[in-house]
């Protein structure tokens, strides 16, 4: 594969093409990201515990162009596929060396049913902080109208993409 790519760069169009023409060829021929999704469907969420409702995560969506984050809920007609989770819990110095469990649950509002979709363990450092970055093999799906819940003192960054369902 490497030889084919190198040959393509050193022969034909690429030798005489401008940088914008080369970029256009790549964008046209390789429109998907490393997870097979259009770049516009990628989502990065910064989630913290709600100051009002125990365990409920309050998430804001970060944008690639630097515009201010906005409150995030899964839009109707789509689902969110979470592919990576970074989390942090600060238990304070008294918690140093203790095992820390981080969980993500999905709660359906009407029935109050909870589903465990993610669990992770880490030992807190000397300052009582536990953190971990995890890439999920298959990920998990979050539907519209579902509330995400985690330990109240947790900070989580969720990475994934939106998929149209309708």
Buried (B, 14 or more C-beta within 10 A) or exposed (E): EEEEEEEEEEEEEBEEBEEEEEEEBEEEEEEEEEBEBEEEBBBBBBBBBBEEEEBBBBBBBBEEEEEEEEEBEBEEEBBBBBBBBBBBBBBEEEBBEEEBEBBBBBBEEEEEEBEEBBEBEBEBBEEBBBBBEEEBEEBBBBEEEBBBBBBBEBBBBBBBBBEEEE
